[in-house]
């Protein structure tokens, strides 16, 4: 988008963003569909949040040599 105007949404959450926007627009333009769109927005966000995990092991090992070595 020009001039940096645009949502900074991770690609994994684009569908959830659009569903949430549709729900918010329904408040003004289609109040009768709000219930249906609220369920869709909630489901789409839940799915995106469940997929947004890192499946790699993490191993943290402190470098104790830097604390125990004596420098003269």
C-alpha positions, -999 to +999 in steps of 0.1 A: +000+000+000+012+035-007+027+056+021+028+026+044-009+027+051-020-008+057-025-033+084+006-051+097-010-085+100+010-118+098+000-138+068-012-166+092-039-142+106-051-126+073-083-147+072-090-140+108-084-103+102-108-102+073-135-122+092-132-097+121-134-068+097-166-083+082-181-086+116-173-050+125-188-038+092-219-059+098-226-037+128-234-008+104-245-025+072-260-060+081-270-062+117-289-094+110-258-113+100-237-103+131-242-136+150-231-157+120-201-135+113-191-134+150-189-172+150-169-172+118-145-146+131-140-165+164-134-198+146-110-183+122-090-165+149-089-197+170-076-217+140-049-191+133-038-190+169-036-228+171-014-229+140+008-201+152+032-222+172+068-230+167+075-268+166+112-267+171+130-278+202+147-251+223+178-258+243+193-231+265+229-238+278+246-211+299+282-202+290+296-207+325+332-204+313+329-166+310+319-164+346+345-188+360+376-179+340+400-156+357+417-129+336+448-113+351 
